[in-house]
């Protein structure tokens, strides 16, 4: 009897142990499978980037040296020119204004009036000379005063001068009447050469027409001085300094174009973004520094992207950018400690497209959770999910 009771208790205990184990198995949380990555060391750079367009640093606008008739320009946009050799424009003397019948009648009347006035003055000059011829002998014999002789001489000279002025007026009226709407045969043509070597970037006057002195005709750009004009947000532009290293990327050609910050314009401007947001932007000029063959196919006005390096660290502690989460006003990561994810605040520095610099809070070799979902909490048990190997890299 006692043996049967002993066996029964053993059976009950075994069942209880199985039930407890089953309950523990059912209610114990399963490890959460996550992607993990190791904190390491590598180069990283703090950069700012935005888009803009290529332009020539030195552009020369050729203007008409004199007023004249501009012949059709012999060049097209993109043509190469050589300084002081390539003729970019030709000017002929401008034709005088055309005389219509009414204007011609007025010119004929003006000529007739000028000739009549000349004849009247010629008659007065003849009378003044006759008066002088009579007074001069009388004055020599003492019958006329010296004052009368001087007055006769002055009157004769004044009349002669008036006749000469009238003759000039008659010649001017005759020239007006004889003018036509074409340049005189054999008129001299002025050839205007390019002030610099480069390419034609704009035709400001192309067809034949009459231009005034100083009118712009053509623009020549020195492509050896090509640069990029990038529109940076004002909060990024305040970090940029002249002489900082830069590069041009996403310009359509292979690789990147090395550049340097030449100028940060002191005046910003307002621009409406594609989403309708008002933005304050600043133009930053990036001067290309590599050999011209690097950007041989890049032309003025082409869209480009520019990146300026604010700071570079060759051996920084870096963590994948996908491991960062927001914690209050700073950054944090889920670090793996004894199989559990622990929320760890960090101080982040420079950030690239793939990695972030860790100034404090992590050490090389620490394991962190990549792209933590909303199921990842502080203290949750995690296990590594197999993922493709990833090489830490700084700024690409």
Helices and strands as residue ranges (DSSP letters): H 2-27, E 32-38, E 40-56, E 59-63, E 68-70, E 80-81, E 87-93, H 101-141, H 146-178, E 189-193, E 198-203, E 209-211, E 216-221, G 223-225, E 226-233, H 234-237, E 245-249, E 257-264, E 269-272, E 278-288, G 292-295, E 303-320, G 321-323, E 325-327, E 330-337, E 340-351, E 355-360, E 367-370, E 382-384
